[in-house]
Each structure stands twice: as C-alpha cells, then as structure tokens.
C-alpha cells in the first residue's frame, strides 16, 4: 500500500520572517534576527547548494573580493586576514558566523523561490518554492519578507552578441559560469572586459597560459597597493585584542574612503593623476598609460577596483599579459578581428562583460492578485517600496562595501518589526506623503553619479526615486550610517494597519 503524497496546501510552513538568499546579506540578516529579536521564527531560503551567494556562484580563477574585508566583513565579527580575500576565505568566514550563531537549522538549501504573493486581507506573504534536489513543491507563509538575494541573475552572466561567434573554433566562457573542466595551460587567452573580474582573472591565469590579453573598449580606473592595512598590522604587533583592532581598522578605512570619495567629486583631476601614477609605478614611463589606463570619466563614476600588490600590472610588465584597447569587429575562426584590422588570436575567449540585472531574483511577485512591476514603485531609502507591504530589500553600496549597508538594513528591519509589535500592527507600507505629491520621479540612480553598464541596461527593472533624501538610495554610507538609525518610524511615509 502506498501513501498518498500530501498536497501543497498540507505542507504550508509559517514563519514570522522569510529571508531570501544565504549570501553575505542573508546570513547577516539571520544573525541580526537571532541577536536583536530572540524568539522570532524565521527561515532562509537559498537556491544554491550552500551558503555564500556570489562567492559560491563564481568559480573563475583567482576569484577574490574587490573591497577590503575589514569593511566587507560584518561589523560583529572581526576579520583577521589580508584585506583582499579569496572566495574560499570569505566562505570560511561566513561559515564561522553560521556555526557560532547556530544559524544552520534556519537555512534551507536548494530551494528556488518561484512566486511570492501578498494578501492584504490576511496580511501575509505566500511563497511558493521548489526543492531543486527533489523537484518537490513547497509553500511557506510569512509576516515579513526580507529580500537578500542580491541584484543580478546568478544562473547566467551578460554576454553581448557579436558577429561571427559561431565561427570561433575555440571555447567561449563567461566567468560567472566557469566550467570545472577548463584547462588553459599553454593556451592563448583573450579576456573581454576591464572591470574587477577581468583584473582578477588576468593575473590568476597569466602564470599558466602562453599569453593572456585583456581586450577593452575603454579603460577603467584601478587602485594599486599592498594587500595589507598598516594600522591593523601595527595594532597586532602591540597585541591589541582582535575586537579592538576590527573596530579601529574599520573606522580608519571608512574615514579614508570618505575623504577619497569626496575628493573624486571636488578635485577629480588630482585624484585621476594619483591613480595613474600608481599604475605608472608598475609599468614604467614608456608604457602607454593614456591609451590603456586613462578613462574618459571622473574617478568613481564607475566602480573602482583595488589591485592587490599590483598583480595585474606585474603580469603586464612581465610580458605574460597585455592590454589592447580597441573595439570588436567580429569573431573569426582563430580569435577576434578588431576594428583596427588586427586579429587577436585565441584558443579561449573569456567574456568578463558583466551581469544581468535581476532586482527581484526572477521571482514572480504579486500584490493582492496584481503583478508587481518594480519600476512602478518609488523607493524609500533603497530599502522599502511604495505599494509593497511588509518587505525590505538589501542593496548595498558602490563606493563602499556592500556589507556596511546590509548591517544597517539589519538594524532597520529589527527596529521596524519591534515597532510594529509595539503598535500591534500586522502591516506596514511606505507611501508618498502630501508634501511629496509634486516631487519629480527619477531613475533609480543619476547616471552622472554612477553608470556601470549593467545598471544602465537594467534601469527599467528598478524602482524610481524622488529628489528628497527619504526617497532615494544616495549611495553615501557616511550619511546613511546616521540617517538610517535615526529613521522616524512614525513619519507619515509609514502606513500601519
């Protein structure tokens, strides 16, 4: 006799909070709930087979952070290694957070969320998921949804369509879906792109390939330096405890970053020359810095990657790597034909060409039966959205470490949930106030402020912003670190029921 399988309705599990994603934001969110709101029931649903998010998705050679781990790490757990860390080191650190805070029982891996539906009548989110290991359908309900899944599609990267791609007789690979069987020993490799990924892949592969070329349409700013923080080293020599070192080092880095970011707006030409001087110190006076490493935009208008110990430039100086600044005409059988007429020969072409933006994690969202168009909403400080009840979204910083904002949002969520309980409210939604009625509604971010390709391609997928501090994500940690904790939850922008 076989037992009848229970229907999806019989398998509903309810939690106070459902966290989407077990990456750096989701694990941090889980910690904050345990630390600040003991007794709160919650679950973390993660589509991958383990925690880590970006650091699990990406398996390309040399994968590492492009932010220092003293600030990319959580504020509550000291980072004791080198500031620029490998994916494995970051995952080890996150694993310690999970183990030390007993978070593992709350995390469900291989759970892909398909739909999320809000019912105002029930004041409840219904989340339908699939256990990808068994293809079993699961249903969860929750009072509050915490979106920590990141901002890009993990299943595929962005690769433009170039003429002749089918003619190329070698292998084309995107770093985001790096094949486990990739052997590049002794091969000629071309990496298309010049962002942080390309700057990581090129020096990591250089020692094993015949030659590797970074092909860029236009240059990127890089900042080179030792993979060490002097003040942290000094404090360790003085045998200061790691908690103090962590706090002091974070404050020093954040202070310096604040000054640097401010200078990129106030004296961009001086900062530009400082950055170029750093590159020149590795490549020498005869290298064409103007052509290959001098962007047309001011520093920090796009993400500025740190090159630890100058490894990218050392690879170029050694002759094992090179940079070509040109445009692609088409792919050919043996490589890439450039618009200049030159053919870059290649056995392998790596398309380090960016992400596909996916702000809601490819989840089918609806509010009271109506499909949610995220672009129709207006953001409240980049965390909540008009017309979307009981949901907070984590989107980090471009000019500072992502985790700084994840921690701020964690505090905000706990404060908001506590406030709702105090008011005996089951629902909270943000709405424009009467004084916001004539406020202009603009794109998510000013392209003159920050304009990476993935953001510009996906602007129609993102919420809109206003011209007041409350109605934008201003990308300024140094103001938000004071403004977000000071949020007045009884402001007219918050509607409770």
C-alpha positions in Angstrom: 0.0 0.0 0.0 1.4 3.4 -1.0 0.6 6.5 1.0 -0.9 9.4 -0.9 1.5 12.3 -1.1 0.3 15.4 0.8 -0.9 18.3 -1.3 1.0 21.6 -1.3 -1.7 23.1 1.0 -0.9 20.4 3.6 2.8 21.3 3.6 2.5 25.0 4.4 5.0 26.3 6.9 4.6 29.6 8.6 7.4 31.9 9.9 7.5 35.5 11.2 10.2 36.4 8.7 11.4 34.7 5.5 14.8 35.7 4.3 15.6 35.2 0.6 19.2 34.2 0.0 22.1 32.9 2.1 24.7 35.2 0.8 26.5 37.9 2.7 23.3 39.8 3.3 21.1 36.9 4.1 23.5 35.3 6.6 23.9 38.8 8.2 20.1 39.2 8.4 19.8 35.9 10.1 22.4 36.9 12.7 20.6 40.2 13.4 17.3 38.4 14.0 18.9 36.0 16.4 20.9 38.7 18.1 18.3 41.5 18.3 14.9 39.7 18.2 15.3 36.3 20.0 12.3 34.1 19.7 11.4 35.4 16.2 10.7 32.5 13.9 12.4 32.7 10.5 13.7 30.7 7.6 16.3 31.4 5.0 15.6 30.0 1.5 18.7 29.6 -0.7 18.6 28.3 -4.3 22.2 27.1 -4.3 23.5 24.0 -2.6 25.3 26.0 0.1 25.7 29.5 1.6 27.9 32.2 0.0 25.9 33.8 -2.8 28.4 35.4 -5.1 31.3 33.6 -3.6 29.6 30.2 -4.4 28.3 31.2 -7.9 31.6 32.4 -9.2 34.4 29.9 -9.6 36.7 31.6 -12.0 40.4 31.6 -11.5 41.6 33.9 -8.7 38.2 35.0 -7.5 38.6 37.5 -4.7 36.9 40.5 -3.1 37.4 43.9 -4.6 36.5 45.5 -1.3 38.6 45.2 1.9 37.3 42.5 4.3 37.6 44.8 7.3 34.5 46.6 6.0 33.1 43.9 3.7 33.1 41.6 6.7 30.4 42.0 9.3 30.7 44.7 12.0 30.1 42.0 14.6 32.8 39.6 13.7 36.5 40.6 13.3 38.3 39.9 10.1 41.9 38.7 10.8 43.3 38.1 7.4 44.6 40.2 4.5 42.1 42.8 3.4 41.6 41.5 -0.1 40.5 37.9 0.4 39.7 34.8 -1.8 36.3 33.4 -2.2 37.3 30.4 -0.1 38.5 32.6 2.7 35.2 34.6 2.6 33.1 31.4 2.7 35.1 30.1 5.6 34.4 33.4 7.5 30.7 33.2 6.7 30.7 29.5 7.8 32.1 30.6 11.1 29.3 33.1 11.5 26.7 30.4 10.8 28.3 27.9 13.2 29.0 30.4 16.0 25.4 31.7 16.0 23.6 28.4 15.3 22.1 29.6 12.1 22.3 26.4 10.1 18.9 25.0 11.3 17.2 28.0 9.8 18.7 27.7 6.3 17.1 25.6 3.6 19.4 25.0 0.6 18.4 24.1 -3.0 15.1 26.0 -2.5 14.3 28.1 -5.6 11.5 30.6 -5.0 9.1 30.7 -7.9 6.3 33.0 -6.6 5.7 35.5 -3.8 2.1 36.8 -3.3 0.9 39.3 -0.8 -2.6 39.3 0.6 -3.8 42.4 2.4 -6.8 40.6 3.7 -4.6 38.1 5.5 -1.7 40.4 6.0 0.5 37.6 4.8 3.1 36.7 2.2 2.7 33.3 0.5 5.9 32.0 -1.0 5.9 29.0 -3.4 9.3 27.3 -3.8 10.7 24.2 -5.4 13.2 21.9 -3.7 15.5 21.5 -6.7 17.1 18.3 -5.3 13.7 16.5 -5.3 11.5 18.8 -7.5 9.1 18.8 -4.6 6.9 21.9 -4.4 7.0 23.7 -1.0 4.8 26.5 0.3 5.7 29.0 3.0 3.8 31.9 4.6 5.4 34.7 6.4 4.5 38.0 8.0 7.6 39.8 6.6 9.8 39.2 3.6 13.4 40.2 3.7 15.0 40.2 0.2 18.7 39.4 0.5 19.2 37.7 -2.9 21.4 40.3 -4.5 20.8 42.2 -7.7 22.0 40.0 -10.6 20.9 36.7 -12.1 23.1 34.0 -10.7 22.3 31.5 -13.4 23.9 33.4 -16.3 26.1 36.4 -16.9 25.8 39.1 -19.5 27.4 38.3 -22.8 26.8 40.6 -25.8 26.0 39.1 -29.2 29.0 39.7 -31.6 29.0 38.8 -35.2 30.8 35.6 -36.0 30.7 34.0 -32.6 29.6 30.7 -34.2 32.7 30.8 -36.4 35.2 30.8 -33.5 36.7 27.3 -33.2 37.9 27.7 -29.6 35.9 28.0 -26.4 33.9 30.9 -25.2 33.2 31.1 -21.4 31.7 33.7 -19.1 33.4 33.9 -15.6 30.0 33.5 -13.9 29.6 30.0 -15.4 33.2 28.9 -15.3 33.4 25.2 -16.4 35.0 22.8 -14.0 36.9 21.1 -16.8 38.5 24.3 -18.2 42.2 23.7 -18.9 44.0 26.8 -20.1 47.6 25.6 -19.6 49.7 26.8 -22.5 46.7 28.4 -24.3 46.3 31.8 -25.9 43.5 33.6 -24.0 41.6 36.8 -24.6 39.6 38.3 -21.8 37.0 40.8 -22.9 36.4 43.5 -20.3 38.3 45.6 -17.9 36.4 45.6 -14.6 37.2 43.9 -11.4 36.5 40.4 -12.8 38.9 40.9 -15.7 41.5 42.4 -13.3 41.3 39.2 -11.2 41.2 36.6 -14.0 44.1 38.0 -16.0 46.9 37.8 -13.3 45.4 34.5 -12.0 45.7 32.8 -15.4 48.9 34.6 -16.6 51.3 32.2 -15.0 49.9 29.1 -16.8 48.9 30.4 -20.2 51.0 31.0 -23.3 49.7 34.6 -23.2 46.7 36.4 -22.0 45.3 39.7 -23.4 42.8 42.0 -21.7 40.7 43.4 -24.5 38.8 46.6 -23.5 36.7 49.0 -25.4 37.7 51.8 -23.0 39.9 51.9 -19.9 39.0 51.5 -16.2 40.5 53.2 -13.1 42.4 50.9 -10.8 43.9 51.5 -7.4 47.0 49.5 -6.6 48.6 48.9 -3.2 49.8 46.4 -0.7 47.3 43.7 0.3 47.6 44.8 4.0 46.3 47.5 6.3 49.2 49.2 8.2 47.2 50.2 11.2 45.9 46.6 11.7 49.5 45.2 11.5 50.7 47.8 14.0 47.9 47.0 16.5 48.6 43.3 16.2 52.3 43.9 17.0 51.1 45.8 20.1 49.0 42.7 21.0 45.7 44.6 21.0 42.7 42.2 21.0 41.1 41.5 17.7 37.7 43.2 18.6 39.5 46.5 19.1 41.6 46.0 16.0 38.5 45.3 14.0 36.7 48.4 15.2 39.7 50.8 14.9 40.7 49.4 11.4 37.1 49.7 10.1 36.9 53.3 11.3 40.2 54.2 9.8 39.3 52.6 6.4 35.9 54.3 6.4 37.4 57.6 7.3 39.9 57.4 4.5 37.3 56.1 2.0 35.0 59.0 2.8 37.8 61.5 2.2 38.7 59.8 -1.1 35.1 59.7 -2.4 34.7 63.3 -1.5 37.9 64.2 -3.4 36.7 62.4 -6.5 33.9 65.0 -6.7 35.8 68.0 -5.5 39.2 67.5 -7.2 38.7 64.8 -9.8 41.8 65.7 -11.9 44.1 65.4 -8.9 42.7 62.1 -7.9 42.9 60.9 -11.5 46.6 61.7 -11.7 47.3 60.0 -8.4 45.6 56.8 -9.7 47.5 56.9 -12.9 50.8 57.5 -11.1 50.1 54.3 -9.1 49.7 52.3 -12.4 52.8 54.0 -13.9 54.9 53.0 -10.9 54.5 49.3 -12.0 54.5 49.7 -15.8 57.2 52.4 -16.2 57.3 55.7 -18.1 57.3 54.2 -21.6 54.0 52.3 -21.2 51.0 54.0 -23.0 49.1 54.8 -19.8 47.0 57.4 -21.6 45.6 54.8 -24.1 45.1 51.8 -21.8 44.5 53.1 -18.3 43.1 56.6 -18.6 39.3 56.6 -18.7 37.2 59.4 -20.1 35.1 59.7 -16.9 36.0 61.0 -13.5 37.1 58.5 -10.8 34.3 56.6 -9.0 31.7 57.2 -11.7 32.1 53.5 -12.2 33.3 51.0 -9.6 37.0 51.4 -8.8 38.7 48.1 -8.2 41.7 47.6 -5.9 44.6 45.6 -7.4 46.4 43.9 -4.5 50.1 44.1 -4.7 49.8 45.3 -8.3 49.4 41.8 -9.6 47.6 42.8 -12.8 50.3 45.3 -13.7 53.1 42.9 -12.7 51.7 40.4 -15.2 51.7 43.0 -17.9 55.2 44.2 -17.1 56.4 40.5 -17.3 55.2 40.1 -20.8 52.8 37.3 -20.0 49.8 39.6 -20.1 48.9 42.6 -22.3 46.2 45.1 -22.7 44.6 46.0 -26.0 42.2 49.0 -26.3 40.0 48.6 -29.3 36.6 47.6 -30.5 35.4 44.2 -31.8 34.5 43.9 -35.4 33.7 40.2 -35.3 34.8 36.8 -34.1 36.8 34.7 -36.5 37.8 31.1 -36.5 41.1 31.8 -34.7 40.2 34.7 -32.5 38.8 38.2 -32.7 39.0 40.7 -35.6 39.3 44.2 -34.2 38.0 47.3 -35.9 41.6 48.4 -36.3 42.1 45.3 -38.6 44.2 43.4 -36.1 43.3 39.8 -35.3 43.8 38.7 -31.7 44.5 35.0 -31.8 42.9 32.9 -29.1 42.2 29.4 -28.0 39.9 30.6 -25.3 37.8 33.8 -25.1 36.6 34.9 -21.6 33.6 37.3 -21.7 34.1 39.3 -18.5 31.3 41.6 -19.7 29.2 41.9 -16.6 25.8 40.9 -15.1 22.2 40.6 -16.0 20.3 42.7 -13.5 17.6 40.8 -11.6 16.5 43.0 -8.7 13.7 40.6 -7.5 15.6 37.4 -8.1 13.4 36.3 -11.0 10.6 35.7 -8.6 7.0 36.2 -9.8 5.7 38.9 -7.4 2.1 39.9 -7.0 0.3 42.2 -4.5 -3.4 41.3 -3.9 -3.6 39.4 -7.2 -1.9 42.1 -9.3 1.5 41.5 -10.8 4.2 43.7 -9.3 6.1 46.0 -11.7 9.0 47.1 -9.6 9.6 50.1 -11.8 6.1 51.5 -10.9 7.2 51.8 -7.2 9.2 54.6 -5.5 12.0 53.6 -3.2 12.2 54.6 0.5 15.9 54.9 1.1 16.6 52.0 -1.2 15.0 49.6 1.3 11.2 49.7 1.0 8.9 50.5 -1.9 5.6 52.3 -2.3 2.7 49.8 -2.5 4.7 46.8 -1.4 3.8 45.9 2.2 6.0 44.1 4.8 9.1 43.8 2.6 12.6 45.2 2.9 15.3 44.8 0.2 19.0 44.9 0.6 21.0 46.8 -1.9 24.5 47.8 -0.9 27.0 50.5 -1.8 29.1 51.1 -4.9 31.7 53.3 -3.3 31.9 51.3 0.0 31.5 47.7 1.0 28.1 46.0 0.4 28.0 44.6 3.9 28.1 48.0 5.6 24.6 48.6 4.3 23.5 45.0 4.9 24.3 45.6 8.6 22.4 49.0 8.6 19.4 47.4 6.9 19.5 44.6 9.5 19.2 47.1 12.3 16.4 48.8 10.4 14.4 45.6 10.0 14.7 44.7 13.6 13.7 48.2 14.7 10.7 48.2 12.3 9.5 44.8 13.4 9.8 45.8 17.1 7.9 49.0 16.3 5.1 47.1 14.5 4.7 44.8 17.5 4.5 47.8 19.8 1.7 49.2 17.7 0.0 45.8 17.3 0.3 46.4 13.6 0.3 43.5 11.1 1.1 45.5 8.0 3.4 48.4 7.1 3.7 50.1 3.7 5.5 53.2 2.7 3.6 55.8 0.7 4.4 59.3 -0.6 3.2 62.0 1.8 1.1 65.0 0.8 4.2 67.1 0.7 5.7 64.6 -1.8 2.8 65.0 -4.3 4.6 67.1 -6.8 8.1 65.6 -6.3 9.7 64.6 -9.6 10.2 60.9 -10.0 13.6 60.0 -11.5 15.6 56.9 -12.4 17.0 54.7 -9.6 20.3 56.5 -9.8 21.7 59.5 -11.5 23.8 58.3 -14.4 26.2 61.2 -13.8 26.7 59.8 -10.3 27.3 56.2 -11.2 26.8 54.4 -14.5 28.0 50.9 -14.9 26.7 49.0 -17.9 24.6 46.5 -16.1 22.8 49.3 -14.2 22.2 51.4 -17.3 20.9 48.3 -19.2 18.5 47.4 -16.4 17.3 50.8 -15.2 13.7 49.9 -16.4 13.7 47.0 -13.9 14.5 49.2 -10.9 12.2 51.3 -8.8 12.2 55.1 -9.2 13.5 57.7 -6.8 12.5 61.2 -5.7 14.6 64.2 -5.1 14.4 64.1 -1.3 16.7 62.1 0.9 13.9 59.7 2.1 13.0 58.7 -1.4 16.4 57.7 -2.8 19.3 55.4 -2.2 22.0 58.0 -2.2 25.0 55.6 -2.2 26.6 57.6 0.6 27.4 55.3 3.6 28.8 58.2 5.5 25.5 60.0 5.7 23.3 56.9 5.9 25.2 55.5 8.9 23.5 58.3 10.9 20.3 58.8 8.9 19.0 55.2 8.7 19.3 54.6 12.5 17.6 57.9 13.1 14.6 57.0 10.9 11.3 58.2 12.4 9.1 55.1 12.0 6.0 57.2 12.9 6.7 59.6 10.0 3.7 60.0 7.6 5.6 57.9 5.0 4.8 54.8 7.0 1.3 53.4 6.9 0.4 50.8 9.5 -2.6 48.6 9.7 
